[in-house]
Amino acid sequence: GTYNFSAGPGVLPNEVITKIKNDLAAEENSNYSILEISHRSPRFENIIKHAEAQLRDLMAIPDDYAVLFIQGGGSLQFEMLPLNFANQTGQVAVLDSGNFANKAAKAANAVGKKGVIVASSREEKYRYLPELPHDFQSSDYDYLHITTNNTIEGSTYHQSNLPKTNGHLVADMSSNILAEPYDVTKFSAIFAGAQKNLGPAGVTVAIVKKDWLAEQKIENVGPMMRYQTYVDKDSMYNTPPVFSIYALGLVLDWVKDQGGVDQMYVNNQKKAAKLYDYLDQSDFYQVPVQGTDRSITNVVFTTGDADLDKKISQDADVAGLHHLAGHRSVGGFRASLYNAQPMAAVDTLIDFLKKAAKEN
Ligand code: PLP
């Protein structure tokens, strides 16, 4: 078979793709399809309400958090968060654990706030997770921004090793939301672009603590950039990405059918452990990230030889193992093992890697 190891947009459950095809086929003979419906129609109202209810259920999101559907990707969240929440000190603390955290710090500066990197592993190529300095003063900042899963570098602040702060904690969960459990109440805001673990590209989920939002005095920020607009208008101030939200709802249904986040976590740990075990005992491949810092959704590795890595990922592509090359900024390999990735993909990959190790 062919397997898709893309870091995003990534693999979606076959059942979801089949359901979408069937829905579209059935609608061929009706007046119009999901792609053509009004976002004000009862059908879509049900879809968006259902998606919100499913996400609340799967993540145990309490009522005092708003669940919002926003366009613009994770990157827009890098700008919206400081615009909405960096209002007292004007400063955002960032744990610089990877390229996307780094971008979030720069985005805060770009919107006129201050993104302050309080700890970084950038000089060490993000091989490990930076920790909060002992003298970190949460009151110096409006919030602390972390990336739970560093998609490019393959490292994760799991629930058990989240940084401890007395202040507001904001998490970019773009690449591991619903892949492993997190206690939502530990965070004041969470966001995730859908295109890795939640659905197709085009919609980003934001989970925001209502009290925190209500405290904010925000000036000179337009309605599209304010979370409050999305709260007040049920994410329909303007036209939402109808198809993406419909598909997101189907993915959430699938996760629920599979047994929810706890079951996803069990499956994902098994998949990742199998691959890491193989890589660790091999003297041909190395994994730069060690121990509990390792990601279960993005497994990053290398032969140590950039040209060889490139050749092997090209061979992998020919063999039907697609998108194995690491991010263009780091090279090497990256096997993304999102919820919908079957164990068979890992088994096939390991067989391929063994063969490549022998032949090269
Ligand atoms: N944050 C993380 C952890 C990501 O992996 C990505 C994209 O890969 C982003 C943010 C940026 O998301 P988007 O491309 O939706 O703006």
Boltz pocket constraint, residues with backbone or C-beta under 6 A from the ligand:
constraints:
  - pocket:
      binder: B
      contacts: [[A, 7], [A, 8], [A, 72], [A, 73], [A, 74], [A, 75], [A, 76], [A, 100], [A, 147], [A, 149], [A, 150], [A, 151], [A, 152], [A, 172], [A, 173], [A, 174], [A, 175], [A, 193]]
      max_distance: 6.0
